[in-house]
Structures are given as C-alpha cells and as structure tokens.
C-alpha cells in the first residue's frame, strides 16, 4: 500500500514539499523517540499505537469512537479531539482505517495541515488505490509511504514479522528506525502500489497453503494421525517446497521450464494417488482436482515434459 510522492516534473514545488517533508516539520526529524500520530484504532490500529508507546514514542491517537482510545490513553497516549488536532500533533501521521475512501474522507478536509508532514498509510487496498493516494499526497505537499502489515495484531512489534513498504525510499530511510518498532521493514521501492500488490499475492499464497495443509491434515487424520504430529512433518517439508519455489522463480523469469527435477507428466500420475487416498476416506477433493485440471491443461498444450512452473501460463490470460 504505497506510492511515489514524486509528482510530475511540472509540479516541482509540490515535489519539494513532499520529498523534504522530513525536514519541514520538527517532529519529522529523526530523534530517539519522535512523536507519532495514529488515526484509526481498530484492532490493528490499536496494536500499532501500542507498539509505538512501548518503544517510548510520544503517541497521539484519534478514533471516530473516542472510547477505543481509553486503554492507550491510560498507558500514556494523548487523545486528540479531532482529526485536525491529531494531524497537527506530529510530523509522522499513521493511518489505519477500513479502506481508502475512508482515508480520503478523513484527511481531505485537513490536507492543509498535512502539508510538510509524512503520511504513513497502513490501510488495506488495491495497488491502484495506493498509487492514487500517493498522487493526492504529492499534490498537497505531503510525504507519503504506503505499507502492508504481514501479521495479525498480536504480531505487531515483533521483528520476526514483515512490514512491506513502498513509496519514497528517502522517506523510508529517514523514518526506518521509527517504523522498525512495528516489525521488520521491507523496502519494495518507489512504485506506489507494490506493497498492496505483494500483500494481495502473499495472502493468496497463505490461503492456498492453508487449503493444502487442511486437506492433507484431514487425510492423515482419517487414519488417526493427530494434526500436530502431521504438521510437525509438514512444516519441515515446506522448507523443501520453498527451495523448489526459488528454483521455479528463476525458470519463470527466464521463460524456460526444464523438467529436470520432476515433469508435469510424472506429477499427473502422482496426484492420482492423493485423489484415490482422499476419496477412499471421504475427503473433499476439489482442491487437488483443480491442480490436476491445471496439470492436464499443460499436458494437452504439449508441455508434459516441462517443470511444474510451466503451469503459471494457465493463470495468465
């Protein structure tokens, strides 16, 4: 969820405002614990504010329902009476609300107050929405970073979890230490929409992994294998799967799919064993049947001797 804060060449003044937002407002300067504003105190927004407080940052909070700030205020946060007051309290303004229209609805009326500050948007949305929000920020002289939270609220503040960032690399570098209290910052570069794009793709990967794991766990469980026992072996297997993914990524980028590890033809035969075992145990086979359909389509197109990575062509329209 990020965007370039660099406008078109004919917008030089606005570009200067945005790129140098870190120097135009005293709170935007890096200090040991610069002031932060968090707008939106749902489960994720509250977790963000809590992480900043834990790290010793002066944290101002605002939420449409004021009572959601009570526990944070009890811990030392400052409750803002309005969005304008919240924005004016800090040089770094973090927003995490329902969607991008909500972001614009809250911030458009206070665009003047945002000028010269840095807006950090952790609201979920599409790459197109992120890019549009970055353009809006640049037009108003606002520094902009867009992010994706790759964990659930309890994982915020743990450096083992990733926060994806896209937008101005200069702004991310200037505020990296502050944002790192939320999780490990991963810089995806200046393209506004890349954090949202990665977010969508990684969630799709997660759901696919969950689906395959649940199907396999149901299969093993039908013969009395506890889920925890099967999963201990499954998570070890995923390390090997990740090696295959890394190898296949090179093939996809090169557009060449040598079947020197395991061809699609072989895997068509192998998946039959899974389908048979699951059917015999009354397990729903729709997920592996989809994989079989994709494999057969590749074989029918003359690619049976290629690696499994060739199937990416089936996903491209």
C-alpha positions in Angstrom: 0.0 0.0 0.0 2.4 2.7 -1.0 3.0 5.3 -3.6 5.5 7.6 -5.0 5.4 11.0 -3.5 7.3 12.5 -6.5 4.9 14.3 -8.8 5.3 15.1 -12.5 8.2 17.4 -13.4 5.9 20.4 -13.8 4.9 20.1 -10.1 8.4 21.0 -8.8 7.1 23.0 -5.8 4.8 20.3 -4.6 7.5 17.7 -5.1 9.9 19.6 -3.0 7.3 19.9 -0.2 6.8 16.2 -0.3 10.3 15.0 -0.6 11.5 17.3 2.1 8.6 16.8 4.5 11.0 15.2 6.9 12.9 18.5 7.3 10.0 20.9 7.2 8.4 19.8 10.4 10.5 19.5 13.6 8.7 16.3 14.7 9.6 14.7 11.3 13.2 14.9 12.2 14.7 11.7 13.5 15.2 11.7 17.2 15.5 9.0 19.8 11.7 8.8 20.0 9.9 11.2 17.6 6.2 12.0 18.0 3.8 9.8 16.2 0.1 10.2 15.4 -2.1 7.1 14.8 -5.5 7.6 13.2 -7.8 4.6 13.4 -8.0 2.4 16.5 -9.4 -0.8 15.3 -7.6 -4.0 16.4 -4.7 -3.3 14.0 -4.5 0.5 14.6 -4.5 -0.1 18.4 -1.7 -2.6 18.0 0.3 0.0 16.0 -0.2 2.7 18.6 0.7 0.2 21.4 4.0 -0.7 19.7 4.9 3.0 19.4 4.1 3.6 23.0 6.1 0.6 24.1 9.1 1.9 22.2 8.8 5.2 24.0 7.3 7.4 21.3 5.1 10.3 22.2 1.9 8.9 20.6 -1.2 10.9 19.7 -4.3 8.9 18.8 -7.7 9.6 17.3 -10.7 7.3 16.5 -14.2 8.1 15.5 -15.4 6.3 18.6 -13.3 8.0 21.3 -13.7 5.3 23.8 -11.5 3.0 21.8 -8.5 5.1 22.9 -9.1 4.7 26.6 -6.7 1.9 27.2 -4.0 3.6 25.1 -4.5 6.9 27.0 -4.2 5.0 30.2 -0.8 3.9 29.0 0.3 7.4 28.2 -1.1 8.2 24.7 -2.6 11.6 24.0 -6.2 11.6 22.8 -6.8 14.1 20.0 -10.3 15.7 19.9 -10.3 15.8 16.1 -8.5 14.6 13.0 -7.0 18.1 12.6 -5.7 18.1 16.1 -4.3 14.6 15.6 -2.5 15.6 12.4 -1.1 18.8 13.9 0.4 16.9 16.8 3.1 15.0 15.0 5.3 15.1 11.9 4.6 11.4 11.2 1.0 10.5 10.8 0.0 6.8 10.6 -3.5 6.0 9.3 -5.1 2.5 9.5 -8.8 2.5 8.8 -11.4 0.5 6.9 -10.5 1.4 3.3 -9.0 4.0 1.1 -12.3 6.0 0.7 -12.3 6.3 4.5 -8.7 7.6 4.4 -9.5 10.3 1.9 -12.7 11.2 3.7 -10.8 11.8 6.9 -7.7 13.5 5.5 -9.0 15.6 2.6 -10.5 18.2 5.0 -7.2 18.6 6.7 -4.9 18.5 3.7 -3.5 21.9 4.5 -2.4 20.7 8.0 -0.8 17.6 6.4 1.5 19.7 4.2 5.1 19.2 5.1 4.3 16.1 7.2 4.7 12.5 6.3 1.6 10.3 5.9 2.1 6.6 6.5 -0.8 4.6 5.2 -1.3 1.1 6.6 -4.9 0.8 5.3 -5.5 -2.3 3.1 -6.5 -1.7 -0.5 -5.5 -2.2 -4.2 -2.3 -1.1 -5.9 -4.4 1.3 -8.0 -5.8 2.9 -4.9 -2.4 3.2 -3.3 -1.0 4.9 -6.4 -3.9 7.3 -6.5 -3.4 8.2 -2.8 0.3 8.8 -3.3 -0.6 11.2 -6.2 -3.1 13.0 -4.0 -0.4 13.3 -1.2 2.2 14.7 -3.7 -0.3 17.3 -5.0 -0.8 18.5 -1.4 2.9 18.6 -0.5 2.6 15.6 1.8 5.4 13.0 2.1 3.9 9.5 1.6 4.7 5.9 2.4 2.3 3.0 1.8 2.6 -0.2 3.8 1.2 -3.7 4.3 1.2 -5.4 7.6 2.2 -9.0 7.2 0.9 -10.2 10.5 -2.1 -10.1 12.7 -2.4 -7.5 15.6 -0.7 -9.7 18.2 2.4 -9.9 16.0 2.9 -6.2 15.7 6.1 -5.1 17.4 7.8 -8.4 16.7 10.9 -8.0 14.4 10.3 -11.5 13.1 7.2 -10.2 11.2 7.4 -8.2 8.0 6.0 -4.8 7.2 6.2 -4.1 3.5 6.8 -0.5 2.4 6.7 1.2 -1.0 6.9 4.9 -1.8 9.8 7.3 -1.4 13.0 5.4 -0.5 14.3 8.6 1.0 11.4 8.9 3.4 11.6 5.2 4.4 15.3 5.6 5.1 14.6 8.7 7.2 11.9 7.0 9.3 13.2 3.4 9.2 14.2 3.3 12.8 10.8 4.6 13.9 8.8 2.2 11.7 11.0 -0.7 12.6 9.4 -0.9 16.1 6.4 -2.3 14.3 8.2 -5.1 12.5 11.0 -5.8 10.1 10.8 -3.1 7.3 11.0 -4.5 3.8 11.6 -1.8 1.2 9.9 -2.6 -2.1 11.0 0.5 -3.9 9.3 3.7 -5.2 6.3 2.3 -7.0 3.3 3.3 -5.0 1.3 0.1 -5.4 3.9 -2.6 -4.7 3.1 -3.0 -1.0 -0.6 -3.6 -1.8 0.3 -5.9 -4.8 2.7 -8.0 -2.7 0.1 -8.1 0.1 -2.6 -9.4 -2.1 -0.3 -12.0 -3.6 1.1 -13.2 -0.3 -2.4 -13.5 1.2 -3.4 -15.7 -1.8 -0.3 -17.8 -1.2 -1.2 -18.1 2.5 -4.8 -19.3 1.8 -3.5 -21.8 -0.8 -1.0 -23.2 1.7 -3.7 -23.3 4.4 -6.1 -25.1 2.0 -3.5 -27.7 1.0 -2.5 -28.2 4.7 -6.1 -28.7 5.8 -6.8 -31.2 3.0 -3.6 -33.1 3.9 -4.3 -32.9 7.7 -7.9 -34.2 7.1 -6.5 -37.1 5.0 -3.9 -38.1 7.7 -6.5 -37.5 10.4 -8.8 -40.0 8.8 -6.3 -42.7 9.8 -6.0 -41.4 13.3 -2.9 -39.1 12.9 -3.1 -36.1 15.2 -2.9 -32.8 13.4 0.1 -31.7 15.5 2.1 -34.8 14.5 1.3 -34.4 10.8 2.0 -30.7 10.9 5.5 -31.2 12.5 6.5 -33.1 9.4 4.6 -30.8 7.0 6.4 -27.7 8.2 9.7 -29.4 7.6 8.5 -30.4 4.1 7.7 -26.7 3.4 11.4 -25.9 3.6 12.0 -28.2 0.7 9.0 -26.7 -1.1 10.4 -23.2 -0.7 13.6 -24.5 -2.4 11.5 -25.6 -5.3 9.8 -22.2 -5.4 13.1 -20.4 -5.6 14.3 -22.7 -8.4 11.0 -22.3 -10.3 11.1 -18.5 -9.9 14.3 -18.4 -12.0 12.6 -20.5 -14.7 9.6 -18.2 -14.7 11.7 -15.1 -15.2 13.7 -16.8 -18.0 10.6 -18.3 -19.6 12.2 -21.7 -19.7 10.9 -24.7 -17.8 13.3 -27.7 -17.9 11.8 -30.7 -16.4 15.0 -31.9 -14.9 13.6 -32.4 -11.4 10.0 -33.7 -11.9 7.9 -33.3 -15.1 4.3 -32.4 -15.2 3.6 -35.8 -16.7 5.0 -37.5 -13.6 3.1 -35.3 -11.3 -0.2 -36.0 -13.1 0.3 -39.7 -12.3 1.4 -38.9 -8.7 -1.6 -36.7 -7.8 -3.8 -39.7 -8.7 -2.5 -41.4 -5.5 -3.6 -38.4 -3.4 -7.0 -38.3 -5.0 -7.5 -42.1 -4.5 -6.5 -42.0 -0.9 -8.7 -39.0 -0.1 -11.7 -40.4 -1.9 -11.4 -43.7 0.0 -11.5 -41.7 3.2 -14.4 -39.4 2.3 -12.2 -36.3 2.0 -13.4 -33.4 -0.3 -11.1 -33.5 -3.3 -12.0 -30.2 -5.0 -8.6 -28.6 -4.3 -6.3 -31.3 -5.7 -8.8 -31.8 -8.6 -8.1 -28.1 -9.5 -4.4 -28.8 -9.6 -5.0 -31.9 -11.7 -7.1 -29.8 -14.1 -4.2 -27.3 -14.5 -1.7 -30.1 -15.0 -3.8 -31.8 -17.7 -4.2 -28.5 -19.5 -0.4 -28.1 -19.6 0.0 -31.6 -20.9 -2.7 -31.1 -23.5 -0.8 -28.0 -24.7 2.3 -30.1 -25.2 4.2 -29.3 -22.0 4.0 -32.6 -20.2 7.8 -32.8 -20.1 8.2 -29.4 -18.5 8.6 -28.5 -14.9 5.6 -27.6 -12.7 6.5 -23.9 -13.0 5.1 -24.0 -16.6 1.6 -24.0 -15.1 1.9 -20.3 -14.4 0.9 -19.9 -18.1 -2.5 -21.2 -17.1 -3.0 -18.3 -14.7 -2.2 -15.7 -17.4 -5.0 -14.5 -19.6 
